[in-house]
């Protein structure tokens, strides 16, 4: 977002993302903490599927970028971290994630380091 951008924010309630062909592309920001990643990971998988299928389809939904911000006490508590890293590698610049770790004393793995803030 840039200064004066309009954003929509929703907390709680039903979690789904079901764009239809012809809908305008949107940029999503997903924010999760701990096990709250579960419904957002499902949305992330759906988004990856949309990205994978949008090539070559003129009438399908065109997905915008997605940024996931995911917080946990320790990297060992980050559910689906390997899957999320895989999605970022499969869709560079389209699916991005920042892991926020709040109470880790052990060294963070080299694989996660570029994506972690403390």
Residue pairs with C-beta under 8 A, 6 or more apart in sequence:
1 7
7 29
15 39
15 40
15 42
15 43
16 43
17 28
17 43
17 46
17 47
19 26
19 50
19 61
19 63
20 61
21 59
21 60
21 61
22 59
22 61
23 61
25 61
25 62
25 63
25 64
26 64
27 64
27 65
27 66
27 67
28 43
28 47
28 64
28 65
28 66
28 67
29 66
29 67
29 69
30 40
30 43
30 44
30 66
30 67
30 68
30 69
31 40
31 68
31 69
31 70
32 40
32 41
32 68
32 69
32 70
32 71
33 70
33 71
33 72
34 71
34 72
34 77
35 79
37 70
37 78
37 79
37 80
38 79
40 68
40 70
41 79
41 80
41 83
41 84
44 66
44 68
44 84
44 87
44 95
45 87
47 63
47 66
47 95
48 87
48 90
48 91
48 95
50 60
50 61
50 63
51 63
51 91
51 94
51 95
52 91
53 60
54 60
54 61
54 62
54 63
63 94
65 93
65 94
65 95
65 96
66 94
66 95
66 96
67 96
67 97
67 98
68 84
68 95
68 96
68 97
68 98
69 97
69 98
69 100
70 78
70 84
70 97
70 98
70 99
70 100
71 99
71 100
71 101
71 102
72 78
72 99
72 100
72 101
72 102
73 101
73 102
73 103
73 104
74 101
74 103
74 104
74 106
75 81
75 99
75 101
75 104
75 108
75 109
75 112
75 116
78 84
78 99
78 112
81 99
81 112
84 97
85 97
85 111
85 112
85 115
87 95
88 95
88 96
88 97
88 115
97 115
98 115
98 116
98 117
99 112
99 115
99 116
99 117
100 116
100 117
100 118
101 108
101 116
101 117
101 118
102 118
104 118
108 116
